[in-house]
Amino acid sequence: RMSIVDTRADLAAAASGVVGIVGYPYRPPAPKAGDAWPLLGSMDRDPDTGQFAALWRLVVMLPQAEQAASAWMDARLWDLVDAVSPYGFVDRMNPAVLTTGAGDQMVLEIQLRTEM
């Protein structure tokens, strides 16, 4: 069985392996462009196998200027997907808005499924 703590640490370390990204196991207190952290979502059981799969979102802070955010994603998206793929199946990638005390922040979310 996979450990949630270990998977969280693995995803943070994998993200840190990409140039320009610093992975954290949890959201840093004041995230800045290039900071990344995993968020655990649902844990669903496969009725056929009885195995659980966890749904994770790797959140990556983007530069807050729209064109800079787009250029940042163009330069790193596939390296980031390649880095986390050994730990789970990447289902989706999408720009999103993260609401914080400092206001809305642009982020990239990479959704992946892992076995538990």
Backbone as JSON Lines, residues from 0, in Angstrom:
{"i":0,"aa":"R","n":[0.82,-1.2,0.0],"ca":[0.0,0.0,0.0],"c":[0.86,1.25,0.0]}
{"i":1,"aa":"M","n":[0.37,2.23,-0.72],"ca":[1.06,3.53,-0.74],"c":[0.64,4.32,0.5]}
{"i":2,"aa":"S","n":[1.57,5.06,1.04],"ca":[1.3,5.94,2.17],"c":[0.98,7.33,1.64]}
{"i":3,"aa":"I","n":[-0.03,7.97,2.21],"ca":[-0.37,9.33,1.81],"c":[0.81,10.26,2.09]}
{"i":4,"aa":"V","n":[1.45,10.08,3.23],"ca":[2.6,10.93,3.59],"c":[3.73,10.74,2.57]}
{"i":5,"aa":"D","n":[4.01,9.47,2.21],"ca":[5.08,9.21,1.25],"c":[4.74,9.76,-0.13]}
{"i":6,"aa":"T","n":[3.5,9.59,-0.56],"ca":[3.11,10.1,-1.88],"c":[3.22,11.62,-1.92]}
{"i":7,"aa":"R","n":[2.79,12.26,-0.85],"ca":[2.9,13.73,-0.77],"c":[4.36,14.15,-0.9]}
{"i":8,"aa":"A","n":[5.25,13.49,-0.18],"ca":[6.68,13.81,-0.23],"c":[7.26,13.51,-1.62]}
{"i":9,"aa":"D","n":[6.84,12.38,-2.22],"ca":[7.33,12.02,-3.56],"c":[6.92,13.06,-4.6]}
{"i":10,"aa":"L","n":[5.67,13.52,-4.54],"ca":[5.2,14.51,-5.51],"c":[5.93,15.84,-5.33]}
{"i":11,"aa":"A","n":[6.16,16.24,-4.09],"ca":[6.9,17.49,-3.84],"c":[8.33,17.37,-4.35]}
{"i":12,"aa":"A","n":[8.97,16.23,-4.1],"ca":[10.35,16.04,-4.57],"c":[10.4,15.99,-6.09]}
{"i":13,"aa":"A","n":[9.43,15.33,-6.71],"ca":[9.4,15.26,-8.18],"c":[9.25,16.65,-8.78]}
{"i":14,"aa":"A","n":[8.37,17.45,-8.21],"ca":[8.19,18.82,-8.71],"c":[9.48,19.62,-8.58]}
{"i":15,"aa":"S","n":[10.2,19.41,-7.48],"ca":[11.47,20.13,-7.27],"c":[12.53,19.77,-8.29]}
{"i":16,"aa":"G","n":[12.35,18.63,-8.95],"ca":[13.31,18.22,-9.97],"c":[13.19,18.97,-11.28]}
{"i":17,"aa":"V","n":[12.18,19.82,-11.39],"ca":[11.97,20.61,-12.61],"c":[12.56,22.0,-12.38]}
{"i":18,"aa":"V","n":[13.33,22.46,-13.35],"ca":[13.96,23.78,-13.25],"c":[12.9,24.85,-13.04]}
{"i":19,"aa":"G","n":[13.12,25.68,-12.03],"ca":[12.2,26.79,-11.77],"c":[11.05,26.44,-10.84]}
{"i":20,"aa":"I","n":[11.03,25.2,-10.3],"ca":[9.96,24.78,-9.4],"c":[10.56,24.31,-8.08]}
{"i":21,"aa":"V","n":[9.93,24.74,-6.99],"ca":[10.29,24.26,-5.66],"c":[9.06,23.57,-5.09]}
{"i":22,"aa":"G","n":[9.18,22.26,-4.86],"ca":[8.07,21.48,-4.32],"c":[8.06,21.49,-2.8]}
{"i":23,"aa":"Y","n":[6.88,21.53,-2.25],"ca":[6.67,21.47,-0.8],"c":[5.63,20.39,-0.53]}
{"i":24,"aa":"P","n":[5.73,19.7,0.6],"ca":[4.69,18.7,0.9],"c":[3.35,19.34,1.25]}
{"i":25,"aa":"Y","n":[3.38,20.57,1.73],"ca":[2.17,21.33,2.04],"c":[2.35,22.75,1.52]}
{"i":26,"aa":"R","n":[1.25,23.45,1.37],"ca":[1.3,24.83,0.85],"c":[2.2,25.69,1.73]}
{"i":27,"aa":"P","n":[3.17,26.36,1.12],"ca":[4.03,27.25,1.92],"c":[3.24,28.46,2.4]}
{"i":28,"aa":"P","n":[3.7,29.11,3.48],"ca":[2.95,30.23,4.05],"c":[2.73,31.39,3.08]}
{"i":29,"aa":"A","n":[3.7,31.68,2.24],"ca":[3.58,32.78,1.28],"c":[4.04,32.27,-0.09]}
{"i":30,"aa":"P","n":[3.19,31.49,-0.78],"ca":[3.62,30.91,-2.06],"c":[3.95,31.97,-3.1]}
{"i":31,"aa":"K","n":[4.96,31.65,-3.89],"ca":[5.38,32.54,-4.97],"c":[5.49,31.74,-6.26]}
{"i":32,"aa":"A","n":[5.64,32.42,-7.37],"ca":[5.72,31.74,-8.67],"c":[6.76,30.63,-8.62]}
{"i":33,"aa":"G","n":[6.37,29.45,-9.07],"ca":[7.26,28.31,-9.09],"c":[7.11,27.39,-7.88]}
{"i":34,"aa":"D","n":[6.41,27.82,-6.85],"ca":[6.16,26.96,-5.7],"c":[5.06,25.97,-6.05]}
{"i":35,"aa":"A","n":[5.22,24.71,-5.59],"ca":[4.25,23.66,-5.9],"c":[3.99,22.82,-4.65]}
{"i":36,"aa":"W","n":[2.76,22.34,-4.52],"ca":[2.43,21.46,-3.41],"c":[1.24,20.58,-3.8]}
{"i":37,"aa":"P","n":[1.22,19.34,-3.28],"ca":[0.12,18.43,-3.59],"c":[-1.05,18.62,-2.62]}
{"i":38,"aa":"L","n":[-2.25,18.46,-3.14],"ca":[-3.47,18.46,-2.33],"c":[-4.19,17.14,-2.57]}
{"i":39,"aa":"L","n":[-4.5,16.44,-1.5],"ca":[-5.22,15.18,-1.6],"c":[-6.71,15.44,-1.79]}
{"i":40,"aa":"G","n":[-7.29,14.77,-2.77],"ca":[-8.72,14.87,-3.01],"c":[-9.42,13.61,-2.56]}
{"i":41,"aa":"S","n":[-10.25,13.06,-3.42],"ca":[-11.03,11.88,-3.06],"c":[-10.17,10.62,-3.08]}
{"i":42,"aa":"M","n":[-10.64,9.6,-2.36],"ca":[-10.03,8.28,-2.36],"c":[-11.15,7.3,-2.69]}
{"i":43,"aa":"D","n":[-11.1,6.75,-3.9],"ca":[-12.2,5.91,-4.39],"c":[-11.78,4.46,-4.51]}
{"i":44,"aa":"R","n":[-12.7,3.57,-4.16],"ca":[-12.43,2.14,-4.24],"c":[-12.94,1.59,-5.57]}
{"i":45,"aa":"D","n":[-12.1,0.8,-6.22],"ca":[-12.48,0.11,-7.44],"c":[-13.31,-1.1,-7.03]}
{"i":46,"aa":"P","n":[-14.57,-1.19,-7.48],"ca":[-15.42,-2.29,-7.04],"c":[-14.94,-3.66,-7.51]}
{"i":47,"aa":"D","n":[-14.18,-3.69,-8.59],"ca":[-13.7,-4.97,-9.11],"c":[-12.49,-5.49,-8.37]}
{"i":48,"aa":"T","n":[-11.58,-4.6,-8.0],"ca":[-10.33,-5.04,-7.37],"c":[-10.31,-4.81,-5.86]}
{"i":49,"aa":"G","n":[-11.15,-3.9,-5.37],"ca":[-11.12,-3.55,-3.97],"c":[-10.01,-2.58,-3.61]}
{"i":50,"aa":"Q","n":[-9.17,-2.23,-4.58],"ca":[-8.08,-1.3,-4.35],"c":[-8.6,0.14,-4.34]}
{"i":51,"aa":"F","n":[-7.96,0.97,-3.54],"ca":[-8.29,2.39,-3.51],"c":[-7.35,3.15,-4.44]}
{"i":52,"aa":"A","n":[-7.88,4.19,-5.04],"ca":[-7.07,5.13,-5.82],"c":[-7.3,6.51,-5.22]}
{"i":53,"aa":"A","n":[-6.22,7.25,-5.06],"ca":[-6.31,8.61,-4.52],"c":[-6.22,9.6,-5.66]}
{"i":54,"aa":"L","n":[-7.02,10.64,-5.59],"ca":[-6.98,11.72,-6.56],"c":[-6.22,12.88,-5.94]}
{"i":55,"aa":"W","n":[-5.14,13.29,-6.58],"ca":[-4.3,14.39,-6.11],"c":[-4.35,15.54,-7.1]}
{"i":56,"aa":"R","n":[-4.17,16.75,-6.59],"ca":[-3.93,17.92,-7.43],"c":[-2.59,18.48,-7.02]}
{"i":57,"aa":"L","n":[-1.69,18.6,-7.97],"ca":[-0.44,19.31,-7.72],"c":[-0.68,20.75,-8.15]}
{"i":58,"aa":"V","n":[-0.62,21.65,-7.18],"ca":[-0.88,23.07,-7.43],"c":[0.46,23.77,-7.61]}
{"i":59,"aa":"V","n":[0.6,24.53,-8.68],"ca":[1.84,25.25,-8.96],"c":[1.49,26.73,-9.15]}
{"i":60,"aa":"M","n":[2.1,27.57,-8.33],"ca":[1.87,29.01,-8.47],"c":[2.5,29.5,-9.77]}
{"i":61,"aa":"L","n":[1.77,30.32,-10.48],"ca":[2.24,30.9,-11.74],"c":[2.6,32.37,-11.54]}
{"i":62,"aa":"P","n":[3.41,32.92,-12.43],"ca":[3.55,34.38,-12.43],"c":[2.16,34.98,-12.61]}
{"i":63,"aa":"Q","n":[1.92,36.12,-12.02],"ca":[0.57,36.66,-12.01],"c":[0.22,37.5,-13.23]}
{"i":64,"aa":"A","n":[1.18,37.85,-14.06],"ca":[0.87,38.51,-15.33],"c":[0.48,37.42,-16.33]}
{"i":65,"aa":"E","n":[-0.61,37.63,-17.03],"ca":[-1.17,36.59,-17.9],"c":[-0.18,36.06,-18.93]}
{"i":66,"aa":"Q","n":[0.51,36.93,-19.63],"ca":[1.46,36.47,-20.65],"c":[2.65,35.76,-20.01]}
{"i":67,"aa":"A","n":[3.1,36.23,-18.86],"ca":[4.21,35.57,-18.16],"c":[3.78,34.19,-17.68]}
{"i":68,"aa":"A","n":[2.54,34.07,-17.21],"ca":[2.03,32.77,-16.77],"c":[1.99,31.79,-17.94]}
{"i":69,"aa":"S","n":[1.53,32.25,-19.08],"ca":[1.46,31.4,-20.27],"c":[2.86,30.95,-20.7]}
{"i":70,"aa":"A","n":[3.81,31.88,-20.73],"ca":[5.18,31.54,-21.1],"c":[5.79,30.57,-20.1]}
{"i":71,"aa":"W","n":[5.5,30.76,-18.82],"ca":[6.02,29.89,-17.77],"c":[5.51,28.46,-17.99]}
{"i":72,"aa":"M","n":[4.2,28.33,-18.27],"ca":[3.64,26.99,-18.51],"c":[4.25,26.37,-19.76]}
{"i":73,"aa":"D","n":[4.37,27.15,-20.84],"ca":[4.96,26.63,-22.08],"c":[6.35,26.05,-21.83]}
{"i":74,"aa":"A","n":[7.12,26.69,-20.96],"ca":[8.5,26.28,-20.72],"c":[8.62,25.06,-19.81]}
{"i":75,"aa":"R","n":[7.61,24.79,-18.96],"ca":[7.78,23.76,-17.92],"c":[6.72,22.68,-17.88]}
{"i":76,"aa":"L","n":[5.62,22.85,-18.56],"ca":[4.48,21.95,-18.4],"c":[4.85,20.49,-18.62]}
{"i":77,"aa":"W","n":[5.48,20.18,-19.75],"ca":[5.74,18.77,-20.06],"c":[6.82,18.18,-19.18]}
{"i":78,"aa":"D","n":[7.8,18.99,-18.77],"ca":[8.8,18.49,-17.82],"c":[8.14,18.15,-16.48]}
{"i":79,"aa":"L","n":[7.19,18.97,-16.07],"ca":[6.49,18.72,-14.82],"c":[5.63,17.45,-14.91]}
{"i":80,"aa":"V","n":[4.93,17.3,-16.01],"ca":[4.13,16.08,-16.2],"c":[5.03,14.85,-16.19]}
{"i":81,"aa":"D","n":[6.15,14.92,-16.9],"ca":[7.09,13.8,-16.9],"c":[7.62,13.5,-15.51]}
{"i":82,"aa":"A","n":[7.86,14.54,-14.72],"ca":[8.42,14.36,-13.38],"c":[7.45,13.65,-12.43]}
{"i":83,"aa":"V","n":[6.16,13.95,-12.52],"ca":[5.2,13.35,-11.58],"c":[4.59,12.05,-12.1]}
{"i":84,"aa":"S","n":[4.73,11.78,-13.39],"ca":[4.1,10.58,-13.98],"c":[4.53,9.26,-13.35]}
{"i":85,"aa":"P","n":[5.77,9.1,-12.86],"ca":[6.11,7.84,-12.2],"c":[5.29,7.57,-10.93]}
{"i":86,"aa":"Y","n":[4.66,8.59,-10.38],"ca":[3.92,8.44,-9.12],"c":[2.41,8.32,-9.31]}
{"i":87,"aa":"G","n":[1.92,8.55,-10.53],"ca":[0.5,8.44,-10.77],"c":[0.16,8.76,-12.21]}
{"i":88,"aa":"F","n":[-1.08,8.5,-12.56],"ca":[-1.57,8.74,-13.91],"c":[-2.12,10.16,-14.0]}
{"i":89,"aa":"V","n":[-1.54,10.98,-14.86],"ca":[-1.99,12.37,-15.01],"c":[-3.26,12.38,-15.85]}
{"i":90,"aa":"D","n":[-4.35,12.84,-15.22],"ca":[-5.66,12.9,-15.88],"c":[-5.92,14.23,-16.56]}
{"i":91,"aa":"R","n":[-5.43,15.3,-15.94],"ca":[-5.83,16.63,-16.39],"c":[-4.79,17.66,-15.97]}
{"i":92,"aa":"M","n":[-4.68,18.7,-16.79],"ca":[-3.86,19.86,-16.46],"c":[-4.7,21.08,-16.81]}
{"i":93,"aa":"N","n":[-4.76,22.04,-15.91],"ca":[-5.52,23.24,-16.25],"c":[-5.08,24.43,-15.42]}
{"i":94,"aa":"P","n":[-5.06,25.61,-16.06],"ca":[-4.87,26.83,-15.28],"c":[-6.11,27.03,-14.41]}
{"i":95,"aa":"A","n":[-5.91,27.59,-13.23],"ca":[-7.02,27.8,-12.3],"c":[-6.74,29.05,-11.48]}
{"i":96,"aa":"V","n":[-7.69,29.4,-10.65],"ca":[-7.55,30.54,-9.74],"c":[-7.61,30.0,-8.31]}
{"i":97,"aa":"L","n":[-6.64,30.37,-7.52],"ca":[-6.58,30.01,-6.11],"c":[-6.94,31.24,-5.3]}
{"i":98,"aa":"T","n":[-7.95,31.14,-4.48],"ca":[-8.37,32.26,-3.65],"c":[-7.53,32.25,-2.37]}
{"i":99,"aa":"T","n":[-6.88,33.36,-2.1],"ca":[-6.06,33.5,-0.9],"c":[-6.44,34.77,-0.17]}
{"i":100,"aa":"G","n":[-5.88,34.96,1.01],"ca":[-6.1,36.19,1.77],"c":[-5.59,37.41,1.03]}
{"i":101,"aa":"A","n":[-4.63,37.19,0.14],"ca":[-4.07,38.3,-0.64],"c":[-4.83,38.52,-1.95]}
{"i":102,"aa":"G","n":[-5.89,37.76,-2.17],"ca":[-6.66,37.88,-3.39],"c":[-6.49,36.64,-4.27]}
{"i":103,"aa":"D","n":[-7.11,36.67,-5.42],"ca":[-7.04,35.54,-6.35],"c":[-5.66,35.45,-6.98]}
{"i":104,"aa":"Q","n":[-5.14,34.23,-7.07],"ca":[-3.82,33.97,-7.63],"c":[-3.94,32.94,-8.75]}
{"i":105,"aa":"M","n":[-3.22,33.15,-9.85],"ca":[-3.24,32.19,-10.95],"c":[-2.32,31.02,-10.61]}
{"i":106,"aa":"V","n":[-2.84,29.81,-10.84],"ca":[-2.08,28.6,-10.59],"c":[-2.29,27.63,-11.75]}
{"i":107,"aa":"L","n":[-1.42,26.65,-11.81],"ca":[-1.58,25.5,-12.69],"c":[-1.92,24.33,-11.8]}
{"i":108,"aa":"E","n":[-2.96,23.58,-12.15],"ca":[-3.3,22.37,-11.41],"c":[-3.06,21.17,-12.3]}
{"i":109,"aa":"I","n":[-2.33,20.2,-11.77],"ca":[-2.12,18.92,-12.46],"c":[-2.81,17.87,-11.61]}
{"i":110,"aa":"Q","n":[-3.81,17.23,-12.18],"ca":[-4.58,16.23,-11.47],"c":[-4.04,14.84,-11.82]}
{"i":111,"aa":"L","n":[-3.77,14.04,-10.79],"ca":[-3.29,12.69,-11.06],"c":[-3.88,11.71,-10.06]}
{"i":112,"aa":"R","n":[-3.95,10.45,-10.49],"ca":[-4.47,9.36,-9.66],"c":[-3.32,8.46,-9.25]}
{"i":113,"aa":"T","n":[-3.31,8.07,-7.99],"ca":[-2.31,7.14,-7.49],"c":[-3.01,5.95,-6.83]}
{"i":114,"aa":"E","n":[-2.35,4.81,-6.84],"ca":[-2.86,3.66,-6.1],"c":[-2.53,3.84,-4.64]}
{"i":115,"aa":"M","n":[-3.36,3.27,-3.79],"ca":[-3.1,3.34,-2.35],"c":[-2.84,1.94,-1.82]}
